[in-house]
């Protein structure tokens, strides 16, 4: 490759731009024509423009006359004026002004040398060199180094490295290496300054590169205080030290150093290690950002499920409520009753599907947010068993439970709502898949050491085909069959059941043979056997008197259903369309016409049920009035919401859609003498 042509005054003229780096002009300085030609060829092939100088004096002349030189490669070993002398000359005040006039006052300089020693590097950096390239590595390293200096890597753009070194020359060397990664660099001369910066801006630094021995706060003390005093456990700290003793390295790692490098360091090794730790920081940062985003999406999912729960349950409440009322009409013909039963069954299936989809969607969130308290699981089991007796009786199925005497005082760390759902799913399935005249047994026992409670639910039903057994608990394989009376299922109940049991630290197993029945076994860890004995569930007598009820419901259909239900129970009912009207009525009629019970929807316009009950309770307190029992009627079925309603002043919660028997039972429980 021939040398670039010269202008009339002897200064070489720049060739035409070529390649992607064509706008970048590089001055190549070397007294050896062959070496100079090799470098020029490498740079031009990489797309740079080049100028050439055969000695230091000519290089200075070109720099002070040719504008916009972006980089200079400078041979260190030249006769008459070596590389160091060129650097010294360029730093003189007179030359500095000339360089500034043509825009070359900050040209980075790469020293090319066959004698790459620490003293040479030290002196070169002191004089302002940007980097060093050994002559035997020119082919591999020169273009790469030039590109890193002129176009720093963008992979770590936006990241910041804190360089801590009390010696100015060494600090400049470290900063020069770090900047090649394209990061922002903050440099301080002592560990005390580094601590002060990190204390004020703990999230502004992505990596600390520190010397070991400094005048005030050493590198090891800096590392220790970063971890213990500032609590920055994840911030990478790389320590540079002139010693290679194993004990020193071990001590540094014990106090929290992320990495260790011996001085004098090899530039390429330092850059490689910095890259590794910065990439890890990027990954950690991205993971944290993704975690925040996932939590936001999870919150949106929960909000969506809450809206779905309300908007799907509310119309179902009207459909099932009116159907239930019509089925109780004695004058209804058998044909119409059959049609109504079909409507009721379809509505129940849709409700079950909604429940299962919503529960499955928030199963993981429930594991994290469920409140676990010491409780007796037998109480809940007996309640669930009682709830299913009418269903079992309708199919002439014998429903029974036996228990060891010792389980009466069993205690588990559990969640009432979750355990109720577990028992409900298993008993419901057993009845669904057992033909008329069959049997469903529940057996409750405790292991010999009193550590585990076992609950078996056995039926004499149709059993489970072997081909379905492996898919029973899979989220991705729906297993759903019709019951013996054509009952439909979603195929999701067992998945939810197992996840809820596992959240209690328990296990669910199944044994079944097709045509011979199925046994599901729950095992739950016990926390003790000191619960009070389980009393027999008292039977609630029907209310002997008519109640005066204030009800609030904004949906016209559900308002009518509620009115019909309460009138069927022989209660007097005043229904208003929102919480504001309920509060006005409650206050106005409190003295003249005291209400026995308040039944209130939660989601209403103008003033919702939450705001209304809080205002009512405040009014009662201010007037010294005994609180009126209040029932929250809601389409939100989450346990969190249920706890909230009870906390703000409601005495009971009924989920939409509900049967008149459920509402009647709650009224009896609240007003039982």
Beta strands, then each sheet from edge to edge (+ up, - down):
strand 1: 25-29
strand 2: 49-53
strand 3: 69-75
strand 4: 108-113
strand 5: 131-134
strand 6: 160-164
strand 7: 184-188
strand 8: 207-211
strand 9: 236-241
strand 10: 259-262
strand 11: 373-375
strand 12: 398-403
strand 13: 412-414
strand 14: 439-446
strand 15: 452-459
strand 16: 507-513
strand 17: 517-525
strand 18: 548-552
strand 19: 572-576
strand 20: 597-601
strand 21: 629-634
strand 22: 652-655
sheet 1: 2+ 1+ 3+ 4+ 5+
sheet 2: 7+ 6+ 8+ 9+ 10+
sheet 3: 11+ 13-
sheet 4: 12+ 14+ 15- 17+ 16-
sheet 5: 19+ 18+ 20+ 21+ 22+
end
